[in-house]
Amino acid sequence: MLHVNAVLKGNADKLLKYHPDEHPLALQLGGSDPLALAEAATSAEEFGYNEVNLNVGCPSSKVQKGRFGAILMKEPGLVADCINKMNIATKIPITVKCRIGVDDMDQNKHLDNFVKEVSYAGCDTFIIHARKAWLNGLSPKDNREIPPLDYERVYELKNTFPEIKFVINGGIKSIDESLRHLQFVDGVMMGREAYDNPLLLSQVDNEIYSEEKKEISRSDILKKIIPYLRNEVESGTKITHITRHLMGLFKGFDGAKDIRKYLISLNNEINPLENFEFLLKKEMT
């Protein structure tokens, strides 16, 4: 997530930079000023992003003070105005990521009203973390784990608003779970599990889309990432800023602890990683 002011007042070229292979790509914005959000969404479109998503789900105290994130679920009219202005300014989809409610908000009447009002403003896709957010007393981490999951409530939304796309999020850790959810909603978002265990995603084309594709191995992934690493290092990026995000790739692999230590220790030399990948090919399938 980027705050709208960072996009408008910061180094947009650096903040919005991405690799062409990352498409399709969405930019998540935080903010509550409709005109500023419209301007930032325009920048995202000009940079080639395929979607802009408005964060209406983050419960941190810092975010609350800035009047964005989950606290905006209490102001559906303002969220609708934001969506409307962003839609007028751009041609790319504008979506919302939210919770099923906040604090003592009625997650039946108030959630339906929130979706109705925001959808009328032009949002036809809601990504919903199937928990309430408690704005006081719980940390952001606790808010991802303690409030109970209520997947059924998201299913009910789809029944109530069949013309709207609903993507379910929260605590989903497997392809089998995803397939069960897809019987009731339009999509599934994996967050932490996709980051902590990215090799899981190698099953998506086969299991979700029924495509006949060869399953990719860890060594295949490392081999493909080396040209990217080389380009980034030559552009001045510190290699560990990238390799630290490879840690989850070795979840469940014998020797993962030593591999992670190695990745952390790398300096801005590409050859050691190439040699490392060569060794892995002997051990991995």
Secondary structure, 3 states (H helix, E strand, C coil): CEEHHHHHHCCHHHHCCCCHHHCCCEEEEECCCHHHHHHHHHHHHHCCCCEEEEEECCCCHHHHHCCCHHHHHHCHHHHHHHHHHHHHHCCCCEEEEEEEEECCCCCCHHHHHHHHHHHHCCCCEEEEEEEEECCCCCCHHHHCCCCCCCHHHHHHHHHHCCCCEEEEECCCCCHHHHHHHCCCCCEEECCHHHHHCHHHHHHHHHHCCCCCCCCCCHHHHHHHHHHHHHHHHHCCCCCHHHHHHHHHHHCCCCCHHHHHHHHHHCCCCCHHHHHHHHHHHHHCC
